[in-house]
Amino acid sequence: MRVLIYLLPVLLALSQAHADPKLSLRDIFTSDERIRSHGYPAEVHEVVTKDGYVLKLFRIPYSHKLNNENEKRPPVLLQHGLFSNSDCFLCSGPDNSLAYLLADAGYDVWLGNARGNIYSRANKLISLKHPKFWHFDWHEIGTIDIAAMIDYILDETQYEQLHYAGHSQGTTVYLVLLSERPEYNAKIKSGHLLAPCAFFDHGRSAVFRWFGPLVGTPGTVWNQLLVDTELIPYNNLVNRLADNSCGSGSPYESICKNGFLMFANGGYENINLTSAQLLIETHPAGSSSNQGIHYLQLASSHEFRQYDWGTKKNREIYGQDLPPDYDLSKVTAKTHSYSSQNDALCGPQDVDTLVAELIHLTEDHRVPLESFNHLDFIVARNMKELVNDLVVDRINGYEGR
Ligand SMILES: *[C@@H]1O[C@H](CO)[C@@H](O)[C@H](O)[C@H]1NC(C)=O
């Protein structure tokens, strides 16, 4: 565990040196191939944002088990967490993963990919090699990317509303979008927040202790060094390391588990190791350092607010010394929260704070199993019964099914 933390900066430096911006998706088993390998139809769509990012959306338009391509299939958008991508809703296979469960329940399932991850690494206006490419964080993913995906899906499907489910950062961007652009509430039929993250006063994860004060304060050396770069880039080196330590029968299995631990820090009692190993093949999937820095800022400030650029720049950008808060009372769409006791990143007390601020929240569900942690929402053996079935059930309720 400790070793991994000491190694991380070295890995980061090495991986930067070896970062290959031309890395092609041909080498990767992509989400659409994964979907087809499970027997389902798959489509690939591209959405270009107003600032030029080309985002890849994967789609399971219907289920081959239902043969329902000519029936009404309400759209659902699934949005991944930090360092992740659309594979996170597929890796436990048709019997357990949310994307397939929804397809089999008769929905038109769309899988989003945020700017900067392996599937969304292009911009019509800025080169991937230019630091400006990485000048964004989850504020832009929420206000620009998710908005663009929603508009695209509604246009393609000719529906006026869709259902949304997000994990971790996928919940943050939902809250950012609906508080900053409240007109989008009308486009959400229901929202499902798995391991919701907005406040970080009580995070138990080592990540906060080790990096929080260093990186989360504007103007520190670490902050200057890291701003506008790619954080843990997806490339062959980082990937092979992860893959080798997590491959089945690997002598480094404990490193793999501890790697998960470092971020989730909640134990691995529930983990489906096969699923985790598949997931590792396309993770960490690439994100801007600013996304991580912004989260650490929340941990230091105890506020859910916009990126802190330091007083001088804040005045220029926001017209005030401190960044403005996200106004969660503006989230009026029907929203369900699913959180767990053993979440070291976005734990129960921080969920209490969030729930208190979300005055229009429809449901505050707490997973009853004590050991369930942050990553269990995407890799646990028991996530179907404990979480995914509930989500499908709630969405069915809204559709009168
Ligand atoms: C674990 O993951 C594997 C690989 O996707 C999948 O085939 C299996 O059904 C999963 N098992 C459970 C109980 O989630």
The ligand as a Gaussian input file, in Angstrom:
#p B3LYP/6-31G(d) Opt

LIG

0 1
 C      -18.161000     -11.115000     -12.556000
 O      -17.620000     -10.584000     -13.751000
 C      -17.622000     -11.498000     -14.826000
 C      -16.871000     -10.843000     -15.951000
 O      -17.598000      -9.877000     -16.591000
 C      -19.034000     -11.869000     -15.193000
 O      -19.017000     -12.808000     -16.255000
 C      -19.729000     -12.455000     -13.985000
 O      -21.077000     -12.698000     -14.292000
 C      -19.620000     -11.496000     -12.811000
 N      -20.209000     -12.122000     -11.655000
 C      -20.966000     -11.451000     -10.794000
 C      -21.602000     -12.266000      -9.715000
 O      -21.115000     -10.248000     -10.861000

